[in-house]
Amino acid sequence: MKKGMINMMNHFKEISPEQLRKNTFQMLGKDWMLITAGNQDKINTMTASWGGLGIMYGKEVAYVVIRPQRYTREFVDQEETFSLSFLGKEYRKTLNYLGSVSGRDEDKIAKSDLTVGWIDDTPYFEESNFIMVCKKLLRQPLNIDCLLEEKLKQTWYRNNDTHILYIAEITKLLKRVKGN
């Protein structure tokens, strides 16, 4: 699946998490992101809109949640790192597609016409405006009994398929260079 090493330094510059000047509520909740993991043999991705950024364990982190039945979860569990790719509004249709089709059933990445790039051994999408390479620190299935609002249980977990929480250190944050 690895399409060769792309010289991402021509398209992106590394910035520190403190230099991110974006509304994270907009980035995650409205614009969405792709969670991507895998290795040279196979990768998978999924669209996500739940998560956050912050400080944990004295590190700059991202946290995401993935339902246990999602195919991408298997890839995230197998690898030490994963990426979060943030694309522009022009990719909304692609994000909808990648969030509604399982990689178990078809090669949805190939059908998406997105270009897979690699940062070290972590896949990402070359069309991204921002890329976060994340190293897993914590994996914790959410416990439905810990939800304090009954309505949340009924709204999100009627099938008792609570998400798995991943907290990951942001090891690299890349921003697209204008004009590329």
Contact map, one row per residue, 1 for C-alpha under 8 A:
111000000000000000000000000000000000000111100000000000000000000000000000000000000000000000000000000000000000000000000000000000000000000000000000000000000000000000000000000000000000
111110000000000000000000000000000000000110000000000000000000000000000000000000000000000000000000000000000000000000011100000000000000000000000000000000000000000000000000000000000000
111110000000000000000000000000000000000000000000000000000000000000000000000000000000000000000000000000000000000000011000000000000000000000000000000000000000000000000000000000000000
011111000000000000000000000000000000000000000000000000000000000000000000000000000000000000000000000000000000000000001000000000000000000000000000000000000000000000000000000000000000
011111100000000000000000000000000000000000000000000000000000000000000000000000000000000000000000000000000000000000001100000000000000000000000000000000000000000000000000000000000000
000111110000000000000000000000000000000000000000000000000000000000000000000000000000000000000000000000000000000000001100000000000000000000000000000000000000000000000000000000000000
000011111110000000000000000000000000000000000000000000000000000000000000000000000000000000000000000000000000000000000000000000000000000000000000000000000000000000000000000000000000
000001111111000000000000000000000000000000000000000000000000000000000000000000000000000000000000000000000000000000001010000001000000000000000000000000000000000000000000000000000000
000000111111100000000000000000000000000000000000000000000000000000000000000000000000000000000000000000000000000000000000000000000000000000000000000000000000000000000000000000000000
000000111111000000000000000000000000000000000000000000000000000000000000000000000000000000000000000000000000000000000000000000000000000000000000000000000000000000000000000000000001
000000111111100000000000000000000000000000000000000000000000000000000000000000000000000000000000000000000000000000000000000000000000000000000000000000000000000000000000000000011001
000000011111110000000000000000000000000000000000000000000000000000000000000000000000000000000000000000000000000000000000000000000000000000000000000000000000000000000000000001111000
000000001011111000000000000000000000000000000000000000000000000000000000000000000000000000000000000000000000000000000000000000000000000000000000000000000000000000000000000001111000
000000000001111100000000000000000000000000000000000000000000000000000000000000000000000000000000000000000000000000000000000000000000000000000000000000000000000000000000000111100000
000000000000111110110000000000000000000000000000000000000000000000000000000000000000000000000000000000000000000000000000000000000000000000000000000000000000000000000000000111100000
000000000000011111110000000000000000000000000000000000000000000000000000000000000000000000000000000000000000000000000000000000000000000000000000000000000000000000000000000110000000
000000000000001111110000000000000000000000000000000000000001000000000000000000000000000000000000000000000000000000000000000000000000000000000000000000000000000000000000010010000000
000000000000000111110000000000000000000000000000000000000000000000000000000000000000000000000000000000000000000000000000000000000000000000000000000000000000000000000000000000000000
000000000000001111111000000000000000000000000000000000000000000000000000000000000000000000000000000000000000000000000000000000000000000000000000000000000000000000000000000000000000
000000000000001111111100000000000000000000000000000000000000000000000000000000000000000000000000000000000000000000000000000000000000000000000000000000000000000000000000000000000000
000000000000000000111110000000000000000000000000000000000000000000000000000000000000000000000000000000000000000000000000000000000000000000000000000000000000000000000000000000000000
000000000000000000011111011000000000000000000000000000000000000000000000000000000000000000000000000000000000000000000000000000000000000000000000000000000000000000000000000000000000
000000000000000000001111111000000000000000000000000000000000000000000000000000000000000000000000000000000000000000000000000000000000000000000000000000000000000000000000000000000000
000000000000000000000111111110000000000000000000000110000000000000000000000000000000000000000000000000000000000000000000000000000000000000000000000000000000000000000000000000000000
000000000000000000000011111111000000000000000000000000000000000000000000000000000000000000000000000000000000000000000000000000000000000000000000000000000000000000000000000000000000
000000000000000000000111111111100000000000000000000000000000000000000000000000000000000000000000000000000000000000000000000000000000000000000000000000000000000000000000000000000000
000000000000000000000111111111111000000000000000000000000000000000000000000000000000010000000000000000000000000000000000000000000000000000000000000000000000000000000000000000000000
000000000000000000000001111111111000000000000001111100000000000000000000000000000000000000000000000000000000000000000000000000000000000000000000000000000000000000000000000000000000
000000000000000000000001111111110000000000000000110000000000000000000000000000000000000000000000000000000000000000000000000000000000000000000000000000000000000000000000000000000000
000000000000000000000000111111110000000000000000100000000000000000000000000000000000000000000000000000000000000000000000000000000000000000000000000000000000000000000000000000000000
000000000000000000000000011111111000000000000000100000000000000000000000000000000000011110010000000000000000000000000000000000000000000000000000000000000000000000000000000000000000
000000000000000000000000001111111100000000000011100000000000000000000000000000000000010000000010000000000000000000000000000000000000000000000000000000000000000000000000000000000000
000000000000000000000000001100111110000000000011100000000000000000000000000000000001111000000010000000000000000000000000000000000000000000000000000000000000000000000000000000000000
000000000000000000000000000000011111000000001111000000000000000000000000000000000011110000000010000000000000000000000000000000000000000000000000000000000000000000000000000000000000
000000000000000000000000000000001111100000001111000000000000000000000001000000000111100000000000000000000000000000000000000000000000000000000000000000000000000000000000000000000000
000000000000000000000000000000000111110000111100000000000000000000000001000100000111100000000000000000000000000000000000001100000000000000000000000000000000000000000000000000000000
000000000000000000000000000000000011111000111000000000000000000000000001001100101110000000000000000000000000000000000000011000000000000000000000000000000000000000000000000000000000
000000000000000000000000000000000001111111110000000000000000000000000000001101100100000000000000000000000000000000000000011000000000000000000000000000000000000000000000000000000000
000000000000000000000000000000000000111111100000000000000000000000000000000000100000000000000000000000000000000000000000111000000000000000000000000000000000000000000000000000000000
110000000000000000000000000000000000011111100000000000000000000000000000000000000000000000000000000000000000000000000000000000000000000000000000000000000000000000000000000000000000
110000000000000000000000000000000000011111100000000000000000000000000000000000000000000000000000000000000000000000000000000000000000000000000000000000000000000000000000000000000000
100000000000000000000000000000000000011111110000000000000000000000000000000000000000000000000000000000000000000000000000000000000000000000000000000000000000000000000000000000000000
100000000000000000000000000000000001111111111000000000000000000000000000001000000000000000000000000000000000000000000000001000000000000000000000000000000000000000000000000000000000
000000000000000000000000000000000001110001111100000000000000000000000011001000000000000000000000000000100000100000000000000000000000000000000000000000000000000000000000000000000000
000000000000000000000000000000000111100000111110000000000000000000000001000000000000000000000000010000100000100000000000000000000000000000000000000000000000000000000000000000000000
000000000000000000000000000000000111000000011111000000000000000000000001000000000000000000000000011000000000000000000000000000000000000000000000000000000000000000000000000000000000
000000000000000000000000000000011110000000001111100000000000000000000000000000000000000000000011011000000000000000000000000000000000000000000000000000000000000000000000000000000000
000000000000000000000000000100011110000000000111110000000000000000000000000000000000000000000000001000000000000000000000000000000000000000000000000000000000000000000000000000000000
000000000000000000000000000111111000000000000011111000000000000000000000000000000000000000000000000000000000000000000000000000000000000000000000000000000000000000000000000000000000
000000000000000000000000000110000000000000000001111100000000000110000000000000000000000000000000000000000000000000000000000000000000000000000000000000000000000000000000000000000000
000000000000000000000000000100000000000000000000111110000000011110000000000000000000000000000000000000000000000000000000000000000000000000000000000000000000000000000000000000000000
000000000000000000000001000100000000000000000000011111000000011100000000000000000000000000000000000000000000000000000000000000000000000000000000000000000000000000000000000000000000
000000000000000000000001000000000000000000000000001111100001111000000000000000000000000000000000000000000000000000000000000000000000000000000000000000000000000000000000000000000000
000000000000000000000000000000000000000000000000000111110001110000000000000000000000000000000000000000000000000000000000000000000000000000000000000000000000000000000000000000000000
000000000000000000000000000000000000000000000000000011111111100000000000000000000000000000000000000000000000000000000000000000000000000000000000000000000000000000000000000000000000
000000000000000000000000000000000000000000000000000001111111100000000000000000000000000000000000000000000000000000000000000000000000000000000000000000000000000000000000000000000000
000000000000000000000000000000000000000000000000000000111110000000000000000000000000000000000000000000000000000000000000000000000000000000000000000000000000000000000000000000000000
000000000000000000000000000000000000000000000000000000111111000000000000000000000000000000000000000000000000000000000000000000000000000000000000000000000000000000000000000000000000
000000000000000000000000000000000000000000000000000000111111100000000000000000000000000000000000000000000000000000000000000000000000000000000000000000000000000000000000110000000000
000000000000000010000000000000000000000000000000000011110111110000000000000000000000000000000000000000000000000000000000000000000000000000000000000000000000000000000000110000000000
000000000000000000000000000000000000000000000000000011110011111000000000000000000000000000000000000000000000000000000000000000000000010000000000000000000000000000000011110000000000
000000000000000000000000000000000000000000000000001111000001111100000000000000000000000000000000000000000000000000000000000000000000010000000000000000000000000000000011110000000000
000000000000000000000000000000000000000000000000001110000000111110000000000000000000000000000000000000000000000000000000000000000000000000000000000000000000000000001111000000000000
000000000000000000000000000000000000000000000000011100000000011111000000000000000000000000000000000000000000000000000000000000000000000000000000000000000000000000001110000000000000
000000000000000000000000000000000000000000000000011000000000001111100000000000000000000000000000000000000000000000000000000000000000000000000000000000000000000000111100000000000000
000000000000000000000000000000000000000000000000000000000000000111110100100000000000000000000000000000000000000000000000000000000000000000000000000000000000000000111000000000000000
000000000000000000000000000000000000000000000000000000000000000011111100100000000000000000000000000000000000000000000000000000000000000000000000000000000000000011110000000000000000
000000000000000000000000000000000000000000000000000000000000000001111100100000000000000000000000000000000000000000000000000000000000000000000000000000000000000011110000000000000000
000000000000000000000000000000000000000000000000000000000000000000111110100000000000000000000000000000000000000000000000000000000000000000000000000000000000000000000000000000000000
000000000000000000000000000000000000000000000000000000000000000001111111110000000000000000000000000001000000000000000000000000000000000000000000000000000000000000000000000000000000
000000000000000000000000000000000000000000010000000000000000000000001111111000000000000000000000000001110000000000000000000000000000000000000000000000000000000000000000000000000000
000000000000000000000000000000000011100000011100000000000000000000000111111100000000000000000000000000100000000000000000000000000000000000000000000000000000000000000000000000000000
000000000000000000000000000000000000000000000000000000000000000001111111111110000000000000000000000000000000000000000000000000000000000000000000000000000000000000000000000000000000
000000000000000000000000000000000000000000000000000000000000000000000111111111000000000000000000000000000000000000000000000000000000000000000000000000000000000000000000000000000000
000000000000000000000000000000000000110000110000000000000000000000000011111111100000000000000000000000000000000000000000000000000000000000000000000000000000000000000000000000000000
000000000000000000000000000000000001110000000000000000000000000000000001111111111100000000000000000000000000000000000000000000000000000000000000000000000000000000000000000000000000
000000000000000000000000000000000000000000000000000000000000000000000000111111110000000000000000000000000000000000000000000000000000000000000000000000000000000000000000000000000000
000000000000000000000000000000000000010000000000000000000000000000000000011111110000000000000000000000000000000000000000000000000000000000000000000000000000000000000000000000000000
000000000000000000000000000000000000111000000000000000000000000000000000001111111100000000000000000000000000000000000000000000000000000000000000000000000000000000000000000000000000
000000000000000000000000000000000000000000000000000000000000000000000000000111111100000000000000000000000000000000000000000000000000001100000000000000000000000000000000000000000000
000000000000000000000000000000000000100000000000000000000000000000000000000100111110000000000000000000000000000000000000010000000000111100000000000000000000000000000000000000000000
000000000000000000000000000000000011110000000000000000000000000000000000000100111111000000000000000000000000000000000000011000000000111100000000000000000000000000000000000000000000
000000000000000000000000000000000111100000000000000000000000000000000000000000001111100000000000000000000000000000000000011100000011110000000000000000000000000000000000000000000000
000000000000000000000000000000001111000000000000000000000000000000000000000000000111110000000000000000000000000000000000000100000011110000000000000000000000000000000000000000000000
000000000000000000000000000000001111000000000000000000000000000000000000000000000011111000000000000000000000000000000000000110011111000000000000000000000000000000000000000000000000
000000000000000000000000001000111100000000000000000000000000000000000000000000000001111100000000000000000000000000000000000000011110000000000000000000000000000000000000000000000000
000000000000000000000000000000101000000000000000000000000000000000000000000000000000111111100000000000000000000000000000000000111100000000000000000000000000000000000000000000000000
000000000000000000000000000000100000000000000000000000000000000000000000000000000000011111110000000000000000000000000000000000011000000000000000000000000000000000000000000000000000
000000000000000000000000000000100000000000000000000000000000000000000000000000000000001111110000000000000000000000000000000000000000000000000000000000000000000000000000000000000000
000000000000000000000000000000000000000000000000000000000000000000000000000000000000001111111000000000000000000000000000000000000000000000000000000000000000000000000000000000000000
000000000000000000000000000000000000000000000000000000000000000000000000000000000000001111111110000000000000000000000000000000000000000000000000000000000000000000000000000000000000
000000000000000000000000000000100000000000000000000000000000000000000000000000000000000111111111000000000000000000000000000000000000000000000000000000000000000000000000000000000000
000000000000000000000000000000000000000000000000000000000000000000000000000000000000000001111111100000000000000000000000000000000000000000000000000000000000000000000000000000000000
000000000000000000000000000000000000000000000000000000000000000000000000000000000000000000111111110000000000000100000000000000000000000000000000000000000000000000000000000000000000
000000000000000000000000000000011100000000000010000000000000000000000000000000000000000000111111111000000000000000000000000000000000000000000000000000000000000000000000000000000000
000000000000000000000000000000000000000000000010000000000000000000000000000000000000000000011111111100000000000000000000000000000000000000000000000000000000000000000000000000000000
000000000000000000000000000000000000000000000000000000000000000000000000000000000000000000001111111110000000000100000000000000000000000000000000000000000000000000000000000000000000
000000000000000000000000000000000000000000001110000000000000000000000000000000000000000000000111111111000001100100000000000000000000000000000000000000000000000000000000000000000000
000000000000000000000000000000000000000000000111000000000000000000000000000000000000000000000011111111000000000000000000000000000000000000000000000000000000000000000000000000000000
000000000000000000000000000000000000000000000000000000000000000000000000000000000000000000000001111111000000000000000000000000000000000000000000000000000000000000000000000000000000
000000000000000000000000000000000000000000000000000000000000000000000000000000000000000000000000111111101101000000000000000000000000000000000000000000000000000000000000000000000000
000000000000000000000000000000000000000000000000000000000000000000000110000000000000000000000000011111111101000000000000000000000000000000000000000000000000000000000000000000000000
000000000000000000000000000000000000000000011000000000000000000000000011000000000000000000000000000011111111100000000000000000000000000000000000000000000000000000000000000000000000
000000000000000000000000000000000000000000000000000000000000000000000010000000000000000000000000000001111110000000000000000000000000000000000000000000000000000000000000000000000000
000000000000000000000000000000000000000000000000000000000000000000000000000000000000000000000000000011111110000000000000000000000000000000000000000000000000000000000000000000000000
000000000000000000000000000000000000000000000000000000000000000000000000000000000000000000000000000011111111000000000000000000000000000000000000000000000000000000000000000000000000
000000000000000000000000000000000000000000000000000000000000000000000000000000000000000000000000000000111111111000000000000000000000000000000000000000000000000000000000000000000000
000000000000000000000000000000000000000000000000000000000000000000000000000000000000000000000000010011100111111100000000000000000000000000000000000000000000000000000000000000000000
000000000000000000000000000000000000000000011000000000000000000000000000000000000000000000000000010000100011111111000000000000000000000000000000000000000000000000000000000000000000
000000000000000000000000000000000000000000000000000000000000000000000000000000000000000000000000000000000011111111000000000000000000000000000000000000000000000000000000000000000000
000000000000000000000000000000000000000000000000000000000000000000000000000000000000000000000000000000000011111110000000000000000000000000000000000000000000000000000000000000000000
000000000000000000000000000000000000000000000000000000000000000000000000000000000000000000000100110000000001111111000000000000000000000000000000000000000000000000000000000000000000
000000000000000000000000000000000000000000000000000000000000000000000000000000000000000000000000000000000000111111100000000000000000000000000000000000000000000000000000000000000000
000000000000000000000000000000000000000000000000000000000000000000000000000000000000000000000000000000000000110111110000000011100000000000000000000000000000000000000000000000000000
000000000000000000000000000000000000000000000000000000000000000000000000000000000000000000000000000000000000000011111000000011100000000000000000000000000000000000000000000000000000
011000000000000000000000000000000000000000000000000000000000000000000000000000000000000000000000000000000000000001111100001111000000000000000000000000000000000000000000000000000000
011111010000000000000000000000000000000000000000000000000000000000000000000000000000000000000000000000000000000000111110001111000000000000000000000000000000000000000000000000000000
010011000000000000000000000000000000000000000000000000000000000000000000000000000000000000000000000000000000000000011111111100000000000000000000000000000000000000000000000000000000
000000010000000000000000000000000000000000000000000000000000000000000000000000000000000000000000000000000000000000001111111100000000100000000000000000000000000000000000000000000000
000000000000000000000000000000000000000000000000000000000000000000000000000000000000000000000000000000000000000000000111110000000000000000000000000000000000000000000000000000000000
000000000000000000000000000000000000001000000000000000000000000000000000000000000000000000000000000000000000000000000111111000000000000000000000000000000000000000000000000000000000
000000000000000000000000000000000000111000000000000000000000000000000000000000001110000000000000000000000000000000000111111100000000100000000000000000000000000000000000000000000000
000000000000000000000000000000000001111000100000000000000000000000000000000000000110000000000000000000000000000000011110111110000000000000000000000000000000000000000000000000000000
000000000000000000000000000000000001000000000000000000000000000000000000000000000011100000000000000000000000000000011110011111000010000000000000000000000000000000000000000000000000
000000000000000000000000000000000000000000000000000000000000000000000000000000000000100000000000000000000000000001111000001111110000000000000000000000000000000000000000000000000000
000000010000000000000000000000000000000000000000000000000000000000000000000000000000000000000000000000000000000001111000000111110000000000000000000000000000000000000000000000000000
000000000000000000000000000000000000000000000000000000000000000000000000000000000000001000000000000000000000000001100000000011111000000000000000000000000000000000000000000000000000
000000000000000000000000000000000000000000000000000000000000000000000000000000000000111100000000000000000000000000000000000011111110000000000000000000000000000000000000000000010000
000000000000000000000000000000000000000000000000000000000000000000000000000000000000111100000000000000000000000000000000000000111110000000000000000000000000000000000000000000110000
000000000000000000000000000000000000000000000000000000000000000000000000000000000000111000000000000000000000000000000000000000011111000000000000000000000000000000000000000011110000
000000000000000000000000000000000000000000000000000000000000000000000000000000000011110000000000000000000000000000000000000100011111100000000000000000000000000000000000000111100000
000000000000000000000000000000000000000000000000000000000000000000000000000000000011100000000000000000000000000000000000000000000111110000000000000000000000000000000000011111000000
000000000000000000000000000000000000000000000000000000000000000000000000000000001111000000000000000000000000000000000010010000000011111000000000000000000000000000000000011110000000
000000000000000000000000000000000000000000000000000000000000110000000000000000001111000000000000000000000000000000000000000000000001111100000000000000000000000000000001111100000000
000000000000000000000000000000000000000000000000000000000000000000000000000000011100000000000000000000000000000000000000000000000000111110000000000000000000000000000001111000000000
000000000000000000000000000000000000000000000000000000000000000000000000000000011100000000000000000000000000000000000000000000000000011111100000000000000000000000000111100000000000
000000000000000000000000000000000000000000000000000000000000000000000000000000000000000000000000000000000000000000000000000000000000001111100000000000000000000000000111100000000000
000000000000000000000000000000000000000000000000000000000000000000000000000000000000000000000000000000000000000000000000000000000000000111110000000000000000000000001111000000000000
000000000000000000000000000000000000000000000000000000000000000000000000000000000000000000000000000000000000000000000000000000000000000111111000000000000000000000011110000000000000
000000000000000000000000000000000000000000000000000000000000000000000000000000000000000000000000000000000000000000000000000000000000000001111100000000000000000000011100000000000000
000000000000000000000000000000000000000000000000000000000000000000000000000000000000000000000000000000000000000000000000000000000000000000111110000000000000000001111000000000000000
000000000000000000000000000000000000000000000000000000000000000000000000000000000000000000000000000000000000000000000000000000000000000000011111010000000000000001111000000000000000
000000000000000000000000000000000000000000000000000000000000000000000000000000000000000000000000000000000000000000000000000000000000000000001111111000000000000001000000000000000000
000000000000000000000000000000000000000000000000000000000000000000000000000000000000000000000000000000000000000000000000000000000000000000000111111000001000100101000000000000000000
000000000000000000000000000000000000000000000000000000000000000000000000000000000000000000000000000000000000000000000000000000000000000000000011111100000000000000000000000000000000
000000000000000000000000000000000000000000000000000000000000000000000000000000000000000000000000000000000000000000000000000000000000000000000111111100000000000000000000000000000000
000000000000000000000000000000000000000000000000000000000000000000000000000000000000000000000000000000000000000000000000000000000000000000000011111111011000000000000000000000000000
000000000000000000000000000000000000000000000000000000000000000000000000000000000000000000000000000000000000000000000000000000000000000000000000111111000000000000000000000000000000
000000000000000000000000000000000000000000000000000000000000000000000000000000000000000000000000000000000000000000000000000000000000000000000000001111111000000000000000000000000000
000000000000000000000000000000000000000000000000000000000000000000000000000000000000000000000000000000000000000000000000000000000000000000000000001111111100000000000000000000000000
000000000000000000000000000000000000000000000000000000000000000000000000000000000000000000000000000000000000000000000000000000000000000000000000000011111110000000000000000000000000
000000000000000000000000000000000000000000000000000000000000000000000000000000000000000000000000000000000000000000000000000000000000000000000000001011111111100000000000000000000000
000000000000000000000000000000000000000000000000000000000000000000000000000000000000000000000000000000000000000000000000000000000000000000000001001011111111110000000000000000000000
000000000000000000000000000000000000000000000000000000000000000000000000000000000000000000000000000000000000000000000000000000000000000000000000000001111111110000000000000000000000
000000000000000000000000000000000000000000000000000000000000000000000000000000000000000000000000000000000000000000000000000000000000000000000000000000111111110000000000000000000000
000000000000000000000000000000000000000000000000000000000000000000000000000000000000000000000000000000000000000000000000000000000000000000000000000000011111110000000000000000000000
000000000000000000000000000000000000000000000000000000000000000000000000000000000000000000000000000000000000000000000000000000000000000000000001000000011111111111000000000000000000
000000000000000000000000000000000000000000000000000000000000000000000000000000000000000000000000000000000000000000000000000000000000000000000000000000001111111110000000000000000000
000000000000000000000000000000000000000000000000000000000000000000000000000000000000000000000000000000000000000000000000000000000000000000000000000000000000111110000000000000000000
000000000000000000000000000000000000000000000000000000000000000000000000000000000000000000000000000000000000000000000000000000000000000000000001000000000000111111000000000000000000
000000000000000000000000000000000000000000000000000000000000000000110000000000000000000000000000000000000000000000000000000000000000000000000000000000000000111111100000000000000000
000000000000000000000000000000000000000000000000000000000000000000110000000000000000000000000000000000000000000000000000000000000000000000001111000000000000100111110000000000000000
000000000000000000000000000000000000000000000000000000000000000011110000000000000000000000000000000000000000000000000000000000000000000000001100000000000000000011111000000000000000
000000000000000000000000000000000000000000000000000000000000000011110000000000000000000000000000000000000000000000000000000000000000000000111100000000000000000001111100000000000000
000000000000000000000000000000000000000000000000000000000000001111000000000000000000000000000000000000000000000000000000000000000000000001111100000000000000000000111110000000000000
000000000000000000000000000000000000000000000000000000000000001110000000000000000000000000000000000000000000000000000000000000000000000111110000000000000000000000011111000000000000
000000000000000000000000000000000000000000000000000000000000111100000000000000000000000000000000000000000000000000000000000000000000000111100000000000000000000000001111100000000000
000000000000000000000000000000000000000000000000000000000000111000000000000000000000000000000000000000000000000000000000000000000000011111000000000000000000000000000111110000000000
000000000000000000000000000000000000000000000000000000000011110000000000000000000000000000000000000000000000000000000000000000000000011110000000000000000000000000000011111000000000
000000000000000010000000000000000000000000000000000000000011110000000000000000000000000000000000000000000000000000000000000000000001111000000000000000000000000000000001111110000000
000000000000000000000000000000000000000000000000000000000000000000000000000000000000000000000000000000000000000000000000000000000001111000000000000000000000000000000000111110000000
000000000000011100000000000000000000000000000000000000000000000000000000000000000000000000000000000000000000000000000000000000000011110000000000000000000000000000000000011111000000
000000000000011110000000000000000000000000000000000000000000000000000000000000000000000000000000000000000000000000000000000000000111100000000000000000000000000000000000011111100000
000000000001111000000000000000000000000000000000000000000000000000000000000000000000000000000000000000000000000000000000000000000111000000000000000000000000000000000000000111110000
000000000001111000000000000000000000000000000000000000000000000000000000000000000000000000000000000000000000000000000000000000001110000000000000000000000000000000000000000011111000
000000000011100000000000000000000000000000000000000000000000000000000000000000000000000000000000000000000000000000000000000000011100000000000000000000000000000000000000000001111101
000000000011100000000000000000000000000000000000000000000000000000000000000000000000000000000000000000000000000000000000000000000000000000000000000000000000000000000000000000111111
000000000000000000000000000000000000000000000000000000000000000000000000000000000000000000000000000000000000000000000000000000000000000000000000000000000000000000000000000000011111
000000000000000000000000000000000000000000000000000000000000000000000000000000000000000000000000000000000000000000000000000000000000000000000000000000000000000000000000000000001111
000000000110000000000000000000000000000000000000000000000000000000000000000000000000000000000000000000000000000000000000000000000000000000000000000000000000000000000000000000011111
